Amino acid sequence: MVKLSESDRLGIAKLPMTVKNFANGQDLIRDGDISTQCILVIDGYLFRHKLANGSQRQIMSFHVPGDVPDLQTLHLPKLDHTVTALGAAVVAFIPHAAFKELLQASPSLTHVFWRESLVDAAIFREWVITLGQRDAIGRVAHLICELVLRLQAVGLAKDMAFTIPWTQSDVADASGISTVHANRVIQELRRLELLEWDSRLIQIRNWDGLASLGDFSADYLHFRKSELAGVAG
């Protein structure tokens, strides 16, 4: 783990940021756009997605407070996917020029953000395995396990419960199944008493059972020691 110096912390604090509010379903940046700034999630959720055959949406990741979902635009400014708000979200935009200047001045911060990019890639690899090799109920179970641990790591999933303003269509598009099938899977997870799923509130009742069903291991999330405190699994 890299310990940030006072200079690094001050540099981050001085970054110019423009804070904006986004409504549910509002795009922050679209496939094909040229980006000149990075996005920091302050509150709420974002998700990355892309359309196949012009109309079939595939959600590729969800992003929680503290995430910077588009670090790659520092070097690959043309977007090959869309970033959208899931429910109401608050984000800060950081100009690339200021971000690059900060990283050039600090090898330790360069290391920190490079690590974040590598973790992001590890999550993508795990999603590929999920979509290619896990069954429908395993996909949804795995998704829930990932989200609750990532939210716990930032203090937003107390007692294995969290709220997320998604629809069954969102769950389906993240899991590569139909909305009807997503509904059946949710009902089965309830029937097995692994969790309670009440609209936006999800309460995990049996972590071990849910993780087993989803073939879930948190290794790919590469939590730091400071993030592991209070995290299940």
Stockholm file with secondary structure:
# STOCKHOLM 1.0

chainA/1-233         MVKLSESDRLGIAKLPMTVKNFANGQDLIRDGDISTQCILVIDGYLFRHKLANGSQRQIMSFHVPGDVPDLQTLHLPKLDHTVTALGAAVVAFIPHAAFKELLQASPSLTHVFWRESLVDAAIFREWVITLGQRDAIGRVAHLICELVLRLQAVGLAKDMAFTIPWTQSDVADASGISTVHANRVIQELRRLELLEWDSRLIQIRNWDGLASLGDFSADYLHFRKSELAGVAG
#=GR chainA/1-233 SS CCCCCHHHHHHHHTSCCEEEEECTTCEEECTTCBCCEEEEEEEEEEEEEEEETTTEEEEEEEECTTCCTTGGGGTCCBCSSEEEEEEEEEEEEEEHHHHHHHHHHCHHHHHHHHHHHHHHHHHHHHHHHHHHHSCHHHHHHHHHHHHHHHHHHTTCCGGGEEECCCCHHHHHHHHTSCHHHHHHHHHHHHHTTSEEEETTEEEESCHHHHHHHTTCCGGGGCCCHHHHTTCCC
#=GC SS_cons         CCCCCHHHHHHHHTSCCEEEEECTTCEEECTTCBCCEEEEEEEEEEEEEEEETTTEEEEEEEECTTCCTTGGGGTCCBCSSEEEEEEEEEEEEEEHHHHHHHHHHCHHHHHHHHHHHHHHHHHHHHHHHHHHHSCHHHHHHHHHHHHHHHHHHTTCCGGGEEECCCCHHHHHHHHTSCHHHHHHHHHHHHHTTSEEEETTEEEESCHHHHHHHTTCCGGGGCCCHHHHTTCCC
//
